[in-house]
């Protein structure tokens, strides 16, 4: 069909220059503009299906974009809910947890200090006792040595 239209358009073009008339019915065009208008109309009819398909393809693309937008709407509402409700609630909980952490750290520091105080006093006492025990052991060893010397001296005297 397209070839027939194209052939007719070519005939109109060729006759338009020499004898402006329709190649089928030989009706004469009063002005050359009529022939040019006929050529434009015929070319539009030739390109019509192609143009229609292009429009249809464009429409399909727009429908796909529209469907994507419709799918994004629930996501948008979820985001809005998060921003309006969940995020402020979670931020508030986070602040409360941070306060609780600070309180617990302070309590931990106090407990460590108290434990250090409780441990350091006995440690000081243990250190003092340790030196006393070392001195006591030294004296016990010296006593044993003196007793041994006394025994030796008594044996020498007793003989």
C-alpha positions in Angstrom: 0.0 0.0 0.0 2.8 2.3 0.9 4.6 1.7 -2.4 1.4 2.6 -4.3 1.0 5.9 -2.4 4.6 6.7 -2.9 4.4 6.0 -6.7 1.3 8.3 -6.9 3.1 11.0 -5.0 6.1 10.8 -7.3 3.7 11.1 -10.3 2.1 14.2 -8.9 5.5 15.7 -8.3 6.6 15.0 -11.8 3.5 16.4 -13.4 3.3 19.3 -11.0 6.3 21.0 -12.6 5.2 20.7 -16.2 1.4 20.2 -16.2 -0.2 20.7 -12.7 -2.9 18.1 -12.7 -3.9 14.8 -11.0 -2.2 11.8 -12.6 -5.4 9.7 -12.0 -8.3 11.9 -13.0 -6.3 14.6 -14.9 -8.1 17.3 -13.0 -6.1 20.4 -13.2 -4.9 22.2 -10.2 -5.8 25.9 -10.2 -2.6 26.7 -8.3 0.5 24.8 -7.7 -0.2 25.0 -3.9 -3.1 22.5 -4.4 -0.7 20.0 -5.8 1.7 20.5 -3.0 -1.1 20.2 -0.5 -2.1 16.9 -2.1 1.5 15.6 -1.9 1.7 16.6 1.8 -1.6 14.9 2.6 -0.5 11.7 0.8 2.9 11.7 2.6 1.0 12.1 5.9 -1.1 9.1 5.1 2.0 7.1 4.2 3.7 8.0 7.5 0.4 7.6 9.4 0.9 4.0 10.6 4.5 4.8 11.5 3.5 7.9 13.4 0.7 6.0 15.1 3.1 3.3 16.2 5.5 5.9 17.5 2.7 7.6 19.5 1.6 4.2 20.8 5.2 3.4 21.9 5.4 6.8 23.6 2.1 6.1 25.3 3.4 2.7 26.6 6.5 4.3 28.0 4.3 6.9 29.8 2.1 4.2 31.2 5.1 2.3 32.5 6.4 5.5 34.2 2.9 6.1 35.7 2.8 2.5 37.1 6.3 3.0 38.6 5.0 6.2 40.2 2.0 4.3 41.6 4.4 1.7 43.0 6.4 4.5 44.6 3.4 6.0 46.4 3.3 3.3 49.2 7.0 3.8 49.7 6.5 7.6 50.0 3.8 7.1 52.5 6.0 4.7 54.5 8.8 7.3 54.4 6.4 10.0 55.6 5.3 7.7 58.5 8.9 7.1 59.4 9.7 10.8 59.4 6.5 11.8 61.3 6.3 9.0 63.8 9.0 6.4 64.0 12.1 8.6 63.7 11.1 11.1 66.5 10.2 8.2 68.8 13.5 6.5 68.2 15.4 9.8 68.7 13.6 10.2 72.0 14.5 6.7 73.0 18.1 7.3 72.0 18.3 10.4 74.2 16.9 8.4 77.1 19.4 5.6 76.5 22.2 8.1 76.3 21.1 9.6 79.7 20.9 6.1 81.2 24.4 5.3 79.8 25.8 8.5 81.5 24.1 7.6 84.7 25.4 4.0 84.6 29.0 5.2 83.8 28.8 7.6 86.7 27.6 4.8 89.0 30.4 2.5 87.6 33.0 5.2 88.4 31.6 5.6 91.9 31.6 1.9 92.5 35.2 1.6 91.2 36.3 4.3 93.5 34.5 2.7 96.4 36.0 -0.7 95.6 39.5 0.9 95.3 39.0 2.5 98.6 38.0 -0.8 100.2 40.9 -2.6 98.5 43.6 -0.1 99.1 43.2 0.1 102.9 43.6 -3.7 103.4 46.5 -3.7 100.8 48.3 -1.1 102.8 47.8 -3.1 105.9 49.0 -6.3 104.1 52.1 -4.5 102.9 52.9 -3.5 106.4 52.2 -7.0 107.7 54.4 -8.4 104.9 57.4 -6.4 106.0 56.7 -7.4 109.6 56.5 -11.1 108.7 59.8 -10.8 106.8 61.5 -9.3 109.9 59.8 -11.9 112.1 61.2 -14.7 109.8 64.6 -13.2 110.0 64.5 -13.1 113.8 63.2 -16.7 113.9 66.1 -17.9 111.8 68.6 -15.9 114.0 67.1 -17.5 117.1 67.5 -21.0 115.6 71.1 -20.2 114.8 71.7 -18.9 118.4 70.0 -22.0 119.8 72.3 -24.2 117.7 75.3 -22.2 118.9 74.1 -22.5 122.5 73.7 -26.2 122.1 77.2 -26.5 120.7 78.6 -24.5 123.5 76.8 -26.5 126.1 78.1 -29.7 124.6 81.6 -28.4 124.7 81.2 -27.3 128.4 79.5 -30.6 129.3 82.3 -32.7 128.0 
